[in-house]
Amino acid sequence: EEEDQLDKYKRKYESLTKWIEETALKGQILRAGISKQLIKSPCAIVADMFGWTGNMERLAISAAHQKSNDVEKNYFLNQKKILEINPSHAIIKTLLQKVEEEDQLDKYKRKYESLTKWIEETALKGQILRAGISKQLIKSPCAIVADMFGWTGNMERLAISAAHQKSNDVEKNYFLNQKKILEINPSHAIIKTLLQKVEE
């Protein structure tokens, strides 16, 4: 029964362990896996079956008789460790959710590439900074959003209506003239229909 549960966790968290191995900690760990022991901690670094534990490494480093050219010691000290995750921990569950959301976003980006390209190069050419997939939209088909360093609509309205505004305010004019990003909702019927029309 315990092994069945472990197999379920391995399948469920496969995208997260893969992301840890190939992106987050690429080249820094031997592999990522599901822990059988962890209860309170979200994760732990453990030695491979034939590797040295943290205690063994500390003993080897602090040993009075250590040699700087000890080949065996240097070999074991340079072995990569395994990152074990606790599938029941809230942090790990949240990380899995984020990785799955990013995977879904990547799929949508590939699927709607022809539509976003059409919007940028034909429908709204020169009017927007770029078109992309939204992470937030649920009911609306699309939305205009500010770039990371741009002003939101509320900030623009405040700047325009401010009593102390100056007609030659260079900073205000710069930000008011910045192009926005058009984000589309890939789950909306209008966006799906637009994609279909563009691909035809």
N, C-alpha and C positions, 0 to 999 in steps of 0.2 A: 504493500500500500504506500509506503514511504517512497519507494522507487517510482511508482506511478505518479505521485505528486511531483517528484523532482523532474520527471520527463515532461509533465504538463508545464511546469515553470520554465524549463529549457525552451520549449516551443513558444510559450507566451513572450518570453524575454529575449528571444533570438535577435530581434532587430536592435535592442539596446546593447546586448553584448557585442554584436557585430559593429555597432557604432563606436563603442568604447575601444575595441581592438583596432579598427581601421581609421578612426578619426580622432576621438578625444585623447587617447593614450597610445597612438600609433608609434610602434618602435620602442615603447617604454616598458611594456609588460609582455609576458609570454602569451597569455590569453586571459579572457574574462569568462567567468562561469557563475553558476548558482551555488550559494553556500548551503551546507546542511547544518552548520553550527550556529550561525549568527541569529541573535534574537533581538537585541536592542540597537546594535550598530547598523548603519546602512550598507557598509562594505568593509572589507579587510584585505590586506596584502598578505598572501601566504606563499610559502616555498613550494616548488615543484616536488614531486615524490623523492627525487634524489638530490634536491638542493638543500642549502643551509637555511635554517630559520633565522629570524632576526636576532635571537639570543646567541646562536652559534656564531653569527657574523660579529657581534659585539665582543664575544670572547676572543675570537681570532684576531681582531684588531687591537684589543687591549692586552693580549698575552705578552708577557715580558720577553719571551724567547722568539717573538715574531721576526721574520727575516723579510727585508724589503723585496727580495727577488724570489719569494716563496711562490712557485708556479701554481701549486695546488690551491693555496689560499686565494691567490688572485683570480684563479679560474672560478671558484665558487662565489667569491664576492661580486663577480661581474655577471652572474647568472640572473636572468630576468625572472620576475615573480608573477604569480597568478593573482588577478583581482577577482575576489569572490563578492558577489552582491547578495543582499538580503531581499528576496522578492516580497516580503511582507512589510517592508519599511516604506513609510509615506514618501520619502525622498526618492527612492528607487521607482516607486509607482508613478510619481510625477515626471521623473526623467523618461520613463518608458512612454508616457503620454506625449511628451514634447518631441521625442524622436519619431513616434508614429505620425504626429501632426506634420513634421518636416518631410517625412516620406510621402505623405499624402499631397503636401504642397508641391513637391518635386514632380509627382505624377501629373498634377493639374497643370503645372508649368509646361510640361512636355505636350500634354493633350491640347492645351489652348494656345500654343505657341503661334499658330497661324493666325488666330484671332487677334492676339495682342500685337503681333507684327502689322496686321492690317490696320488696326486702330492707330498705331504710331506712325505708319508710313502713308496711309491713305485717308482714313476717316477724320482723324484729328491731327494731321501732319502739321508740325510747327506750333500747335496749340497746347500741347502737354509735354512734360519732361519725359515720361514713359508710361506704358500700361503694364499692369501686373495683376497677380492673383491676390485677392484679399483673404486675410486670416480671420477677420472680424465679422464681415457681412453675413447676415442670416436671411433677412426679408428683402432687402433692396438688391436690385441687379448690379448696381455699381455705385461708386462714390469717388469724389475728388478729394485727395488728401495732400498734405504738405510733405515736402521732402524732409529728411532728418533735420536739416538746419534751416528749414523754411518756416514761415509764419502760417499758423492755422487760420481758418476763416474768422474765428472769434478775435484773434489777435489783429487781423487786418481791419475788421470793423472798429475795434477800439482805437487803432492808429488813425483811421480816417475821421472818426467822430471826436477825437481828443480835442479839448478846447485850446490846448497850447500848441496844436500842430502848426508846422511851418510849411509854406508852399514849396520851399526849396530844400526840404529835409532830405538829404542824399540817402541816408540809411533807410528811411521810411520808403522812399521811392524805389530803392533797390529791392527791398523785400516784397513790395506790392507788385513788382513786375516779374517776380520769380514764377516759373511755370510749375504746375502741380502734377501729381501722379494720378492717373486714373486706375483705380482698383476695381476688378470685376469679381462677381460672385459666381463661381463655377457651378453652383448647385441651382442657380435660378433659371427658370424656363426661358426667359428672354435671352440670356447669355448662351444657353445651349442651342437655341434657334439661330442666333447670330453666328455661332461657330459652324453650324450646319450650312448656312448660306455662304459663308466665306469659303468653306471647303468644296462647295459645289462649283 
